[in-house]
Amino acid sequence: MRKLSLIGIPLLVLLLIAFLLAQSASPVVDLSTPVTALGQTTSITVHVRNPHGIRRLAAFVEQNGVRYRVGETAQPLRLDGTWSFTAGTSAVPQLKDGKAQLIVEATSNDFLRKTTRLEREVMVVTQPPAISVDSDQHYLYLGMAELATFNLSGNWTEAGVRVGDQTFRAWPMPGGKPGYFSLFAFAWNMQPGTAPLVYASNGTGNQVTGPMVFQFPKKEQPRYTVQ
């Protein structure tokens, strides 16, 4: 009988370990919105979920082999929730323009405390992009399109032409030529005299605009009627 009990103890331990392993799960971590660049202060939100909740969350930015902590919470989170923090050169002035790694670690709120790591390559951007717009005269007519060309320098993620509340993206010049172009429309119901602007932004809140030379011939404008 004693022999059976001695055999049963390791078996119970194995069963307990197996139970704990079955009950433990790694956290799932996702970025609520894609992050490609870090500026002075970039807001980041992550979505985390785990059947046992989250015990700990931490965020880092790593550049040139050096890791900087930019956020941490030891407050247990519910099974499915979000966590927000900010990262950028305001909190970590050691960061330089160039590539870096954004790292988020989530630890499960169970016995094994499994940790999931999310890594994304980002660009640290401290300077806004620059725009050089062509000097051609653009004649604008209601309900018609026009072509603008321009050069962009620095780091940028979005560029094109903005007319009122409408935007038209930039495209590389064909044939491998330097520069970009944007084919933009001047809507038939656009307020006459609305100035089109070439714009560029880098995803960190830095946005620049450049005016173009244009003329709005009043006597030659087409007339539209709503039936």
N, C-alpha and C positions, 0 to 999 in steps of 0.2 A: 504493500500500500504506500509505504514511504517512497519506494522507487518510482511508483506512478506519479506521485505528487511532485517529485523532483523533475520528472520529465514534463509534467504539465506546466510548471512555472515558465520555462523558456518558450513553450508554445504560446502561453498567454501573452508574453512579452512580444513575440513575433506578430501575434494577432493584433495587439495594441498598436504596434508600429505600422502594420498594414492599414489599420483603420485611420490612423493619423495621416498617412500618405494619401489615402483615398479622399480624405476630407480637405486636404490642402490644395490650393490652386494658385497659379501665378496670376498677378494682376494684368489687366489689359489696359494699355495706355495709348491714347491717340491725341493728336493736336486738333483742337476744335476748328481752327482755321490754319491753313498752311503758313509757315514762317520761312522766308528765304533771306531776310536781311535784318540786321540789328542796327538801330540808330542810337540816338542819345538815350531815349526811353521808349522801348518797344513793349507793348502789352501782349502777353501770351496767355492763352487759356488751354488747359489740357483736360481731356475727358478720361476718367479712370473708372474701372469697374472690377469687382471681385465678389464672389458669393459670400465671403466673410468680412468684407470691408477692407479699407486701407489703413494700415497703422502709421505709415510715414511716407512723405513725399519730399523730394529734393530736386533742385534744378541747378545746373552748372553750365558755364561757357568755358570751353577749352580752346586755347590758341597757343601754338608753338610749344606744345607739351606742358603748358601750365594750365591748371584747372582753377576756375573762380566760381565760388558758390553765389548764386543770384537769388535763391529762394529756398525755403524749407518750411514744412509744417509737420509737427509731431502730433497734431490733433487728429484722432481717428476720424476717418470719413465714412460715409454710408456706402452701401453696396455699389451704387452707381451715382457718380457726381462729377463736378468740375472743380478745378483749382486754377486760380489766376495769379500771375506774378509778372514782374517787369524785368527786362534785361537790357543792357546797353552800356554806353560809355559813361553815363551819369553815375551809375552804381559801381562800374568797374572801369576807372579811367586808364587802367593799364592796357585795355584793348586797343588794337591798332587796325586801321583799314586793311581788309583782306579776309581770307577764309578763316572760319572757326567752326567748332562743333557745339551745337546745343544739345545738352544731355538732360533727360528727365528720368529719375529713378523712383519707382513705387514699390513699397513693401507691403505684403499681405498681412492682414490682422488675424493670423491664425498661429498654430503651434510652430510650424516650420518657417514662417516669416519669409516666404519666397519673394525675391526681388526681380522686377522687370525693368530693363533699361531701354529707353527710346533715344535714338541719336539721329540728328539731322544736321547736314552741312548748311551753314549760313554764311552770309557776307556781312562783315562789320563795315558800316558805311557812315562816315562822319561828315562828308561833304556832299552838297547837292550836285546833281548833274548840270552840265552846261549846254546851252542851245545856241546855234548860229543859223538864223533863218535866211533864206534866199532874199535877194533885194529886188526880185522881179515885181512888176506891178500886176496885181490880181484884180480882174474885173468880176464883180459878184452880181449874180442875177437870181431873183427869187425862183425856187424850184429847179435850180440847175447845180451842176457840180464844178469843182475847180481843183487843180492840182497844186500842192505846195511841196517844196523840197527844202531840206534842212540837214544840218550836221549835229550829231550828239556826241558828247564826251563825258567821261566819268562813269560811275556806276548807275544804271537805271533799269527799271523793270517794266515801265509802261511809258509810252510816248505816242504822240499823234497831234491831231488838230481838234480843238474844242470850239464849237459854235453854239453859243447860248448854253443850253443844258444837254447838248448832243456832243458825243465824242467819236472820232474816227481814228483808228489805230495807224501807227507808222509801219512801213514796210521797207526792207532793204532795197536799195537801187538795183535794178536788173543788170545782168552782165558783169557782176562783180565790181561795179563802180562804187566809189565811196559815197557815203551819205544815205539818207532815207527820204521817202516820199509818203505823202498821205493824200488820198483822193477823198475830198470832203464835199458834202452837199450843203446847200443853203436852202432850207425848206421853204416851200411856197407860203407858209404861214409864219415864217420867222419875222421878228420885228425888224423892219428895214434899218440899216445902219449898224446892226449887231456886229461887233468886231470879232473876227476869228483869231484865235490864239494858238500858237504851237506850244505844246506843254510836254514835260517829262517829269517823272517821279521815280523814286527808288524804293518805294515800299516802306519807308521809315518815317513818313510824314514830311520829307523834303520834296517839295515840288517847285519847279520853275516854269515860267512862261516866257514866250518871246512873240512880239507883235510882227505882223507881216504888212507889207505895203499893199493897200487895196483901195479900190474905188467902187462906189455904188452908183452907177449911172441912173439917175432918177427918170429921165425921159425914155429910156430904152427898156424899162422893166416890164416883163409880161404881167398881164392882169388875170387873176383867177377868181372864179365865182363858185360858190357852194350851191349845188342844186338841191 
